[in-house]
């Protein structure tokens, strides 16, 4: 069992460190409207891509997701939550 287990919904606990310098991909949903049809829009660190999404309007954000390589994907509402963490280097 991990020392710092995640919460019931799967999000990290408040003291769980985020790898802000981890490589990540910014995906944009294609205009076909298919939820599984994403293309890579940008490469960078997790912190850089969170910043990139946060300068978008909420309507634009809805079309993007961030994939931390080898780890997990963050939907738009999770990206907003990441940007509000006290340890976000923004």
N, CA, C and O atoms as CSV, one atom per row, in Angstrom:
chain,resi,resn,atom,element,x,y,z
A,1,UNK,N,N,0.848,-1.180,0.000
A,1,UNK,CA,C,0.000,0.000,0.000
A,1,UNK,C,C,0.890,1.237,0.000
A,1,UNK,O,O,1.868,1.293,0.746
A,2,UNK,N,N,0.562,2.239,-0.833
A,2,UNK,CA,C,1.391,3.435,-0.873
A,2,UNK,C,C,1.359,4.202,0.441
A,2,UNK,O,O,0.376,4.155,1.181
A,3,UNK,N,N,2.439,4.903,0.713
A,3,UNK,CA,C,2.522,5.696,1.931
A,3,UNK,C,C,1.492,6.823,1.934
A,3,UNK,O,O,0.899,7.112,2.973
A,4,UNK,N,N,1.271,7.460,0.791
A,4,UNK,CA,C,0.284,8.533,0.657
A,4,UNK,C,C,-0.775,8.105,-0.349
A,4,UNK,O,O,-0.695,8.495,-1.514
A,5,UNK,N,N,-1.769,7.314,0.061
A,5,UNK,CA,C,-2.763,6.855,-0.907
A,5,UNK,C,C,-3.577,8.020,-1.457
A,5,UNK,O,O,-3.712,9.062,-0.817
A,6,UNK,N,N,-4.113,7.821,-2.651
A,6,UNK,CA,C,-4.945,8.850,-3.259
A,6,UNK,C,C,-6.315,8.854,-2.608
A,6,UNK,O,O,-6.631,7.967,-1.815
A,7,UNK,N,N,-7.131,9.845,-2.937
A,7,UNK,CA,C,-8.479,9.937,-2.398
A,7,UNK,C,C,-9.394,8.977,-3.142
A,7,UNK,O,O,-8.978,8.322,-4.097
A,8,UNK,N,N,-10.622,8.899,-2.706
A,8,UNK,CA,C,-11.598,7.993,-3.294
A,8,UNK,C,C,-11.764,8.250,-4.787
A,8,UNK,O,O,-11.888,7.306,-5.567
A,9,UNK,N,N,-11.768,9.520,-5.192
A,9,UNK,CA,C,-11.975,9.868,-6.603
A,9,UNK,C,C,-10.704,9.719,-7.430
A,9,UNK,O,O,-10.748,9.893,-8.648
A,10,UNK,N,N,-9.583,9.405,-6.808
A,10,UNK,CA,C,-8.362,9.176,-7.548
A,10,UNK,C,C,-7.448,10.373,-7.672
A,10,UNK,O,O,-6.351,10.244,-8.215
A,11,UNK,N,N,-7.858,11.536,-7.189
A,11,UNK,CA,C,-6.970,12.690,-7.261
A,11,UNK,C,C,-5.941,12.615,-6.137
A,11,UNK,O,O,-6.195,11.989,-5.109
A,12,UNK,N,N,-4.794,13.242,-6.321
A,12,UNK,CA,C,-3.765,13.137,-5.286
A,12,UNK,C,C,-4.177,13.877,-4.018
A,12,UNK,O,O,-4.940,14.842,-4.073
A,13,UNK,N,N,-3.677,13.428,-2.899
A,13,UNK,CA,C,-3.909,14.128,-1.649
A,13,UNK,C,C,-3.208,15.464,-1.657
A,13,UNK,O,O,-2.341,15.695,-2.499
A,14,UNK,N,N,-3.554,16.342,-0.754
A,14,UNK,CA,C,-3.019,17.706,-0.766
A,14,UNK,C,C,-1.518,17.757,-0.545
A,14,UNK,O,O,-0.869,18.711,-0.975
A,15,UNK,N,N,-0.945,16.743,0.122
A,15,UNK,CA,C,0.491,16.765,0.348
A,15,UNK,C,C,1.256,15.931,-0.686
A,15,UNK,O,O,2.470,15.763,-0.573
A,16,UNK,N,N,0.556,15.421,-1.673
A,16,UNK,CA,C,1.174,14.611,-2.714
A,16,UNK,C,C,1.915,15.531,-3.689
A,16,UNK,O,O,1.298,16.399,-4.307
A,17,UNK,N,N,3.226,15.350,-3.831
A,17,UNK,CA,C,3.972,16.247,-4.721
A,17,UNK,C,C,3.618,16.019,-6.185
A,17,UNK,O,O,3.370,14.892,-6.613
A,18,UNK,N,N,3.600,17.086,-6.926
A,18,UNK,CA,C,3.358,17.037,-8.363
A,18,UNK,C,C,4.706,17.211,-9.050
A,18,UNK,O,O,5.511,18.043,-8.632
A,19,UNK,N,N,4.953,16.451,-10.075
A,19,UNK,CA,C,6.194,16.581,-10.835
A,19,UNK,C,C,6.049,17.677,-11.882
A,19,UNK,O,O,5.858,17.393,-13.064
A,20,UNK,N,N,6.141,18.917,-11.449
A,20,UNK,CA,C,5.919,20.051,-12.350
A,20,UNK,C,C,6.885,20.065,-13.529
A,20,UNK,O,O,6.548,20.592,-14.589
A,21,UNK,N,N,8.082,19.495,-13.368
A,21,UNK,CA,C,9.074,19.463,-14.444
A,21,UNK,C,C,8.991,18.194,-15.289
A,21,UNK,O,O,9.808,17.993,-16.188
A,22,UNK,N,N,8.013,17.339,-15.009
A,22,UNK,CA,C,7.852,16.110,-15.786
A,22,UNK,C,C,7.438,16.444,-17.215
A,22,UNK,O,O,6.674,17.384,-17.429
A,23,UNK,N,N,7.932,15.686,-18.200
A,23,UNK,CA,C,7.520,15.914,-19.584
A,23,UNK,C,C,6.037,15.602,-19.751
A,23,UNK,O,O,5.512,14.667,-19.147
A,24,UNK,N,N,5.375,16.398,-20.576
A,24,UNK,CA,C,3.945,16.229,-20.778
A,24,UNK,C,C,3.574,16.630,-22.205
A,24,UNK,O,O,4.349,17.269,-22.917
A,25,UNK,N,N,2.378,16.237,-22.592
A,25,UNK,CA,C,1.848,16.550,-23.917
A,25,UNK,C,C,0.506,17.259,-23.754
A,25,UNK,O,O,-0.314,16.876,-22.919
A,26,UNK,N,N,0.298,18.281,-24.549
A,26,UNK,CA,C,-0.993,18.963,-24.592
A,26,UNK,C,C,-1.742,18.417,-25.799
A,26,UNK,O,O,-1.265,18.507,-26.930
A,27,UNK,N,N,-2.923,17.850,-25.550
A,27,UNK,CA,C,-3.734,17.276,-26.628
A,27,UNK,C,C,-4.939,18.171,-26.874
A,27,UNK,O,O,-5.526,18.721,-25.942
A,28,UNK,N,N,-5.297,18.307,-28.154
A,28,UNK,CA,C,-6.498,19.045,-28.531
A,28,UNK,C,C,-7.450,18.093,-29.233
A,28,UNK,O,O,-7.061,17.339,-30.125
A,29,UNK,N,N,-8.705,18.144,-28.810
A,29,UNK,CA,C,-9.732,17.330,-29.468
A,29,UNK,C,C,-9.943,17.867,-30.879
A,29,UNK,O,O,-10.019,19.078,-31.084
A,30,UNK,N,N,-10.037,16.976,-31.835
A,30,UNK,CA,C,-10.224,17.416,-33.214
A,30,UNK,C,C,-11.615,18.019,-33.390
A,30,UNK,O,O,-12.494,17.840,-32.547
A,31,UNK,N,N,-11.794,18.718,-34.472
A,31,UNK,CA,C,-13.073,19.366,-34.761
A,31,UNK,C,C,-14.158,18.384,-35.173
A,31,UNK,O,O,-15.302,18.784,-35.390
A,32,UNK,N,N,-13.816,17.102,-35.285
A,32,UNK,CA,C,-14.837,16.112,-35.629
A,32,UNK,C,C,-15.781,15.866,-34.467
A,32,UNK,O,O,-16.863,15.306,-34.645
A,33,UNK,N,N,-15.366,16.291,-33.261
A,33,UNK,CA,C,-16.219,16.139,-32.096
A,33,UNK,C,C,-16.085,14.807,-31.401
A,33,UNK,O,O,-16.745,14.568,-30.390
A,34,UNK,N,N,-15.236,13.925,-31.927
A,34,UNK,CA,C,-15.053,12.633,-31.281
A,34,UNK,C,C,-14.191,12.803,-30.048
A,34,UNK,O,O,-13.116,13.397,-30.121
A,35,UNK,N,N,-14.644,12.293,-28.925
A,35,UNK,CA,C,-13.918,12.461,-27.675
A,35,UNK,C,C,-12.580,11.738,-27.672
A,35,UNK,O,O,-11.663,12.151,-26.963
A,36,UNK,N,N,-12.446,10.671,-28.447
A,36,UNK,CA,C,-11.198,9.917,-28.460
A,36,UNK,C,C,-10.237,10.403,-29.541
A,36,UNK,O,O,-9.136,9.866,-29.667
A,37,UNK,N,N,-10.628,11.398,-30.315
A,37,UNK,CA,C,-9.832,11.866,-31.445
A,37,UNK,C,C,-9.033,13.108,-31.053
A,37,UNK,O,O,-9.404,14.229,-31.401
A,38,UNK,N,N,-7.928,12.899,-30.322
A,38,UNK,CA,C,-7.084,13.992,-29.859
A,38,UNK,C,C,-5.786,14.007,-30.655
A,38,UNK,O,O,-5.287,12.958,-31.060
A,39,UNK,N,N,-5.240,15.202,-30.878
A,39,UNK,CA,C,-3.943,15.343,-31.528
A,39,UNK,C,C,-3.011,16.102,-30.588
A,39,UNK,O,O,-3.465,16.896,-29.763
A,40,UNK,N,N,-1.718,15.857,-30.713
A,40,UNK,CA,C,-0.739,16.551,-29.876
A,40,UNK,C,C,-0.604,17.983,-30.383
A,40,UNK,O,O,-0.291,18.211,-31.551
A,41,UNK,N,N,-0.842,18.938,-29.498
A,41,UNK,CA,C,-0.742,20.351,-29.850
A,41,UNK,C,C,0.578,20.956,-29.398
A,41,UNK,O,O,1.061,21.910,-30.008
A,42,UNK,N,N,1.165,20.413,-28.339
A,42,UNK,CA,C,2.390,20.990,-27.796
A,42,UNK,C,C,3.047,20.006,-26.840
A,42,UNK,O,O,2.382,19.177,-26.219
A,43,UNK,N,N,4.379,20.116,-26.734
A,43,UNK,CA,C,5.184,19.356,-25.771
A,43,UNK,C,C,5.750,20.353,-24.775
A,43,UNK,O,O,5.983,21.511,-25.122
A,44,UNK,N,N,5.971,19.924,-23.554
A,44,UNK,CA,C,6.600,20.779,-22.548
A,44,UNK,C,C,6.560,20.107,-21.196
A,44,UNK,O,O,6.247,18.922,-21.084
A,45,UNK,N,N,6.879,20.872,-20.175
A,45,UNK,CA,C,6.744,20.343,-18.824
A,45,UNK,C,C,5.288,20.471,-18.393
A,45,UNK,O,O,4.513,21.215,-18.993
A,46,UNK,N,N,4.934,19.745,-17.357
A,46,UNK,CA,C,3.572,19.838,-16.844
A,46,UNK,C,C,3.242,21.279,-16.466
A,46,UNK,O,O,2.157,21.764,-16.788
A,47,UNK,N,N,4.155,21.970,-15.790
A,47,UNK,CA,C,3.909,23.362,-15.384
A,47,UNK,C,C,3.710,24.274,-16.592
A,47,UNK,O,O,2.819,25.124,-16.578
A,48,UNK,N,N,4.522,24.112,-17.636
A,48,UNK,CA,C,4.389,24.942,-18.831
A,48,UNK,C,C,3.040,24.736,-19.504
A,48,UNK,O,O,2.407,25.695,-19.945
A,49,UNK,N,N,2.606,23.492,-19.580
A,49,UNK,CA,C,1.347,23.204,-20.261
A,49,UNK,C,C,0.143,23.636,-19.441
A,49,UNK,O,O,-0.860,24.068,-20.008
A,50,UNK,N,N,0.219,23.529,-18.120
A,50,UNK,CA,C,-0.861,24.058,-17.278
A,50,UNK,C,C,-0.982,25.560,-17.519
A,50,UNK,O,O,-2.089,26.076,-17.675
A,51,UNK,N,N,0.142,26.258,-17.549
A,51,UNK,CA,C,0.119,27.699,-17.815
A,51,UNK,C,C,-0.488,27.980,-19.188
A,51,UNK,O,O,-1.311,28.885,-19.326
A,52,UNK,N,N,-0.092,27.214,-20.200
A,52,UNK,CA,C,-0.603,27.406,-21.558
A,52,UNK,C,C,-2.123,27.289,-21.594
A,52,UNK,O,O,-2.798,28.085,-22.247
A,53,UNK,N,N,-2.652,26.305,-20.897
A,53,UNK,CA,C,-4.108,26.105,-20.888
A,53,UNK,C,C,-4.796,27.210,-20.084
A,53,UNK,O,O,-5.886,27.652,-20.448
A,54,UNK,N,N,-4.179,27.651,-19.015
A,54,UNK,CA,C,-4.828,28.651,-18.165
A,54,UNK,C,C,-4.916,30.029,-18.807
A,54,UNK,O,O,-5.733,30.842,-18.373
A,55,UNK,N,N,-4.114,30.321,-19.814
A,55,UNK,CA,C,-4.249,31.609,-20.499
A,55,UNK,C,C,-5.349,31.564,-21.557
A,55,UNK,O,O,-5.662,32.590,-22.160
A,56,UNK,N,N,-5.935,30.397,-21.788
A,56,UNK,CA,C,-7.045,30.241,-22.728
A,56,UNK,C,C,-8.358,30.643,-22.059
A,56,UNK,O,O,-8.459,30.693,-20.833
A,57,UNK,N,N,-9.336,30.920,-22.869
A,57,UNK,CA,C,-10.679,31.160,-22.342
A,57,UNK,C,C,-11.255,29.820,-21.880
A,57,UNK,O,O,-10.807,28.770,-22.341
A,58,UNK,N,N,-12.232,29.838,-20.988
A,58,UNK,CA,C,-12.853,28.575,-20.564
A,58,UNK,C,C,-13.409,27.767,-21.741
A,58,UNK,O,O,-13.379,26.537,-21.712
A,59,UNK,N,N,-13.908,28.437,-22.758
A,59,UNK,CA,C,-14.442,27.736,-23.929
A,59,UNK,C,C,-13.325,27.014,-24.684
A,59,UNK,O,O,-13.518,25.894,-25.156
A,60,UNK,N,N,-12.162,27.650,-24.800
A,60,UNK,CA,C,-11.026,27.010,-25.463
A,60,UNK,C,C,-10.497,25.850,-24.635
A,60,UNK,O,O,-10.170,24.794,-25.176
A,61,UNK,N,N,-10.413,26.043,-23.314
A,61,UNK,CA,C,-9.903,24.999,-22.415
A,61,UNK,C,C,-10.654,23.686,-22.560
A,61,UNK,O,O,-10.070,22.611,-22.421
A,62,UNK,N,N,-11.933,23.773,-22.836
A,62,UNK,CA,C,-12.781,22.582,-22.918
A,62,UNK,C,C,-12.304,21.609,-23.991
A,62,UNK,O,O,-12.702,20.444,-23.982
A,63,UNK,N,N,-11.466,22.060,-24.908
A,63,UNK,CA,C,-10.995,21.224,-26.013
A,63,UNK,C,C,-9.635,20.591,-25.747
A,63,UNK,O,O,-9.094,19.911,-26.620
A,64,UNK,N,N,-9.075,20.801,-24.561
A,64,UNK,CA,C,-7.710,20.349,-24.288
A,64,UNK,C,C,-7.626,19.422,-23.096
A,64,UNK,O,O,-8.441,19.477,-22.175
A,65,UNK,N,N,-6.618,18.571,-23.139
A,65,UNK,CA,C,-6.258,17.712,-22.024
A,65,UNK,C,C,-4.738,17.630,-21.983
A,65,UNK,O,O,-4.081,17.757,-23.016
A,66,UNK,N,N,-4.179,17.421,-20.801
A,66,UNK,CA,C,-2.733,17.269,-20.650
A,66,UNK,C,C,-2.453,15.831,-20.250
A,66,UNK,O,O,-3.089,15.279,-19.352
A,67,UNK,N,N,-1.486,15.239,-20.938
A,67,UNK,CA,C,-1.044,13.895,-20.595
A,67,UNK,C,C,0.371,13.980,-20.045
A,67,UNK,O,O,1.302,14.360,-20.756
A,68,UNK,N,N,0.524,13.626,-18.786
A,68,UNK,CA,C,1.866,13.542,-18.212
A,68,UNK,C,C,2.412,12.197,-18.666
A,68,UNK,O,O,1.843,11.152,-18.351
A,69,UNK,N,N,3.509,12.221,-19.401
A,69,UNK,CA,C,4.006,11.021,-20.061
A,69,UNK,C,C,4.228,9.881,-19.086
A,69,UNK,O,O,4.902,10.023,-18.066
A,70,UNK,N,N,3.632,8.737,-19.438
A,70,UNK,CA,C,3.766,7.541,-18.637
A,70,UNK,C,C,2.974,7.558,-17.352
A,70,UNK,O,O,3.142,6.667,-16.519
A,71,UNK,N,N,2.104,8.556,-17.160
A,71,UNK,CA,C,1.439,8.680,-15.867
A,71,UNK,C,C,-0.074,8.742,-16.019
A,71,UNK,O,O,-0.765,7.743,-15.823
A,72,UNK,N,N,-0.583,9.911,-16.366
A,72,UNK,CA,C,-2.035,10.085,-16.428
A,72,UNK,C,C,-2.419,11.288,-17.257
A,72,UNK,O,O,-1.560,12.059,-17.685
A,73,UNK,N,N,-3.717,11.448,-17.484
A,73,UNK,CA,C,-4.241,12.588,-18.218
A,73,UNK,C,C,-5.025,13.491,-17.277
A,73,UNK,O,O,-5.658,13.028,-16.328
A,74,UNK,N,N,-4.970,14.786,-17.556
A,74,UNK,CA,C,-5.707,15.781,-16.784
A,74,UNK,C,C,-6.739,16.428,-17.694
A,74,UNK,O,O,-6.393,16.988,-18.734
A,75,UNK,N,N,-7.997,16.352,-17.306
A,75,UNK,CA,C,-9.082,17.007,-18.030
A,75,UNK,C,C,-9.081,18.492,-17.691
A,75,UNK,O,O,-8.384,18.909,-16.766
A,76,UNK,N,N,-9.859,19.308,-18.432
A,76,UNK,CA,C,-9.846,20.755,-18.188
A,76,UNK,C,C,-10.101,21.152,-16.731
A,76,UNK,O,O,-9.415,22.034,-16.216
A,77,UNK,N,N,-11.063,20.527,-16.059
A,77,UNK,CA,C,-11.341,20.911,-14.663
A,77,UNK,C,C,-10.179,20.529,-13.752
A,77,UNK,O,O,-9.932,21.205,-12.753
A,78,UNK,N,N,-9.459,19.453,-14.083
A,78,UNK,CA,C,-8.299,19.064,-13.290
A,78,UNK,C,C,-7.119,20.009,-13.528
A,78,UNK,O,O,-6.328,20.262,-12.619
A,79,UNK,N,N,-7.003,20.528,-14.751
A,79,UNK,CA,C,-5.945,21.497,-15.066
A,79,UNK,C,C,-6.157,22.775,-14.260
A,79,UNK,O,O,-5.203,23.344,-13.729
A,80,UNK,N,N,-7.401,23.222,-14.169
A,80,UNK,CA,C,-7.711,24.401,-13.353
A,80,UNK,C,C,-7.334,24.137,-11.897
A,80,UNK,O,O,-6.744,24.994,-11.239
A,81,UNK,N,N,-7.675,22.947,-11.397
A,81,UNK,CA,C,-7.329,22.608,-10.003
A,81,UNK,C,C,-5.824,22.582,-9.800
A,81,UNK,O,O,-5.340,23.024,-8.758
A,82,UNK,N,N,-5.068,22.071,-10.776
A,82,UNK,CA,C,-3.609,22.081,-10.678
A,82,UNK,C,C,-3.074,23.508,-10.577
A,82,UNK,O,O,-2.153,23.779,-9.807
A,83,UNK,N,N,-3.654,24.416,-11.357
A,83,UNK,CA,C,-3.183,25.803,-11.363
A,83,UNK,C,C,-3.445,26.517,-10.050
A,83,UNK,O,O,-2.831,27.546,-9.768
A,84,UNK,N,N,-4.352,25.979,-9.244
A,84,UNK,CA,C,-4.713,26.607,-7.972
A,84,UNK,C,C,-3.982,25.991,-6.781
A,84,UNK,O,O,-4.170,26.421,-5.643
A,85,UNK,N,N,-3.151,24.990,-7.044
A,85,UNK,CA,C,-2.380,24.380,-5.955
A,85,UNK,C,C,-1.345,25.384,-5.430
A,85,UNK,O,O,-0.785,26.150,-6.214
A,86,UNK,N,N,-1.089,25.391,-4.140
A,86,UNK,CA,C,-0.116,26.326,-3.588
A,86,UNK,C,C,1.307,26.076,-4.080
A,86,UNK,O,O,2.135,26.987,-4.047
A,87,UNK,N,N,1.606,24.867,-4.531
A,87,UNK,CA,C,2.955,24.574,-5.026
A,87,UNK,C,C,3.108,24.765,-6.528
A,87,UNK,O,O,4.171,24.480,-7.080
A,88,UNK,N,N,2.055,25.246,-7.202
A,88,UNK,CA,C,2.117,25.482,-8.656
A,88,UNK,C,C,3.126,26.602,-8.921
A,88,UNK,O,O,3.000,27.696,-8.371
A,89,UNK,N,N,4.131,26.328,-9.767
A,89,UNK,CA,C,5.178,27.341,-10.000
A,89,UNK,C,C,4.766,28.457,-10.934
A,89,UNK,O,O,5.512,29.419,-11.118
A,90,UNK,N,N,3.577,28.343,-11.534
A,90,UNK,CA,C,2.995,29.278,-12.473
A,90,UNK,C,C,3.707,30.514,-12.710
A,90,UNK,O,O,3.256,31.344,-13.500
